Amino acid sequence: MQSNFHVTTAVVVERDNHFLMVEETDKHSGRKVLNQPAGHLEHGESVIDGATRETFEETGCIVRPVSVISVGLYYSLERAATYCRITLHAELVSQDFEAQLDPDIEQVHWMTMAQISQNSDKLRSPLVLDALERYQAHESYPLRMLAML
């Protein structure tokens, strides 16, 4: 029996009042959506390792996670699946502009909160805006809460 429960990770990265976002093609609907760098954890991978890997694969950015912003559940009617999304705040270390990005990534953007809000109908899920709002409200938790046994 195939599981319809997925564990994903995402990062919020801010630079000069702009947030790192990706424009990607949704595999199921074919529409272009905006998201933080995010993706599924690989077997045996920690949340921190998954977050840094996904961020590099999707943006060419090397980041250093510093805190947990949220752990959210989202049920997608379109996919009949539940997603547990663990969102981290990460600091930008560097960006490789020559990196080969995931093929689903159309563009990497640095967007203001106003730009993201104006495009809220294009967000992959409500968890995207929720994480940004929590970040701006200074909600964060220590990385050590992410136990990997």
C-alpha positions as CSV (number, residue, x, y, z in Angstrom):
1,M,0.0,0.0,0.0
2,Q,1.4,3.4,-1.0
3,S,1.6,6.0,1.6
4,N,-0.1,9.4,1.0
5,F,1.9,11.0,3.9
6,H,5.0,12.9,3.0
7,V,7.7,14.6,5.1
8,T,9.1,17.7,3.5
9,T,11.5,20.4,4.5
10,A,11.7,24.1,3.5
11,V,13.9,27.1,4.3
12,V,13.2,30.8,4.8
13,V,16.2,32.8,3.8
14,E,16.2,36.6,4.0
15,R,18.6,39.0,2.5
16,D,18.1,42.8,2.5
17,N,14.4,42.5,3.2
18,H,14.0,40.0,0.3
19,F,13.2,36.3,0.6
20,L,14.6,33.5,-1.4
21,M,11.9,31.9,-3.5
22,V,11.7,29.5,-6.4
23,E,9.3,29.5,-9.3
24,E,8.7,25.9,-10.3
25,T,6.3,23.8,-12.3
26,D,4.0,21.7,-10.3
27,K,4.3,18.1,-11.5
28,H,0.6,17.3,-10.9
29,S,-1.2,20.4,-12.2
30,G,1.4,21.7,-14.6
31,R,1.0,25.2,-13.3
32,K,3.8,27.5,-12.2
33,V,3.9,28.0,-8.5
34,L,6.1,29.9,-6.0
35,N,7.7,28.2,-3.0
36,Q,10.5,28.5,-0.6
37,P,13.3,26.1,-1.5
38,A,11.8,22.9,-0.3
39,G,11.4,19.2,-1.0
40,H,11.0,15.7,0.3
41,L,13.5,14.1,2.7
42,E,15.5,11.2,1.3
43,H,15.6,7.9,3.2
44,G,17.8,8.3,6.3
45,E,18.4,12.0,5.8
46,S,18.1,14.5,8.6
47,V,15.8,17.6,8.3
48,I,18.8,19.9,8.4
49,D,20.7,17.9,5.7
50,G,17.6,17.7,3.5
51,A,17.0,21.5,3.9
52,T,20.5,22.4,2.9
53,R,20.5,19.9,0.0
54,E,17.2,21.0,-1.4
55,T,18.2,24.6,-1.1
56,F,21.4,24.1,-3.1
57,E,19.7,21.8,-5.7
58,E,16.9,24.4,-6.3
59,T,18.8,27.7,-6.0
60,G,22.6,27.1,-6.0
61,C,22.6,28.7,-2.5
62,I,24.6,27.3,0.3
63,V,22.8,28.0,3.5
64,R,23.3,27.4,7.2
65,P,20.1,26.5,9.1
66,V,19.9,28.4,12.4
67,S,16.4,27.7,13.8
68,V,13.1,25.9,13.3
69,I,10.2,28.2,12.2
70,S,7.3,25.7,12.0
71,V,6.1,22.1,11.7
72,G,2.9,22.2,9.7
73,L,0.5,19.7,8.2
74,Y,-1.2,20.4,4.9
75,Y,-3.7,18.2,3.2
76,S,-3.8,18.5,-0.6
77,L,-7.2,17.7,-2.2
78,E,-5.6,17.7,-5.6
79,R,-3.1,15.0,-4.6
80,A,-5.1,13.3,-1.9
81,A,-2.0,13.5,0.2
82,T,-0.9,14.9,3.6
83,Y,2.3,16.8,3.9
84,C,4.3,17.3,7.1
85,R,6.5,20.4,6.3
86,I,9.3,21.3,8.6
87,T,10.4,24.9,7.9
88,L,13.8,26.2,9.0
89,H,15.2,29.7,9.1
90,A,18.6,29.6,7.3
91,E,21.3,32.2,6.7
92,L,22.8,32.6,3.2
93,V,26.5,31.6,3.1
94,S,27.1,31.9,-0.6
95,Q,25.5,31.4,-4.0
96,D,26.8,29.5,-7.0
97,F,25.4,31.2,-10.0
98,E,26.7,28.4,-12.3
99,A,25.1,25.5,-10.3
100,Q,22.9,23.1,-12.3
101,L,19.4,23.5,-10.8
102,D,16.7,20.9,-10.5
103,P,14.8,20.7,-13.9
104,D,11.5,21.7,-12.3
105,I,12.9,25.1,-11.2
106,E,12.0,27.8,-13.7
107,Q,13.6,30.7,-11.8
108,V,15.1,31.8,-8.5
109,H,13.7,35.0,-7.1
110,W,14.5,37.3,-4.2
111,M,11.1,38.8,-3.4
112,T,9.8,41.2,-0.8
113,M,7.0,40.2,1.5
114,A,4.7,42.6,-0.5
115,Q,5.6,40.8,-3.8
116,I,4.9,37.4,-2.3
117,S,1.6,38.6,-0.8
118,Q,0.6,40.0,-4.2
119,N,1.3,36.6,-5.7
120,S,-0.4,34.6,-3.0
121,D,-2.6,32.8,-5.5
122,K,0.5,31.3,-7.0
123,L,1.9,29.9,-3.8
124,R,2.4,26.1,-3.7
125,S,0.5,25.8,-0.4
126,P,-0.7,27.9,2.5
127,L,2.3,26.7,4.4
128,V,4.5,29.1,2.4
129,L,2.9,32.3,3.6
130,D,2.4,30.9,7.1
131,A,6.2,30.2,7.4
132,L,7.0,33.8,6.3
133,E,4.5,35.3,8.7
134,R,5.8,33.2,11.6
135,Y,9.4,34.2,10.7
136,Q,8.4,37.9,10.6
137,A,6.8,37.5,14.0
138,H,10.1,36.1,15.3
139,E,8.7,32.7,16.0
140,S,11.6,30.3,16.1
141,Y,12.8,27.2,18.0
142,P,16.2,25.7,18.5
143,L,17.5,23.2,15.9
144,R,18.1,20.7,18.7
145,M,14.4,20.0,18.8
146,L,14.9,18.0,15.6
147,A,15.9,14.7,17.1
148,M,17.2,12.1,14.7
149,L,17.5,8.7,16.3
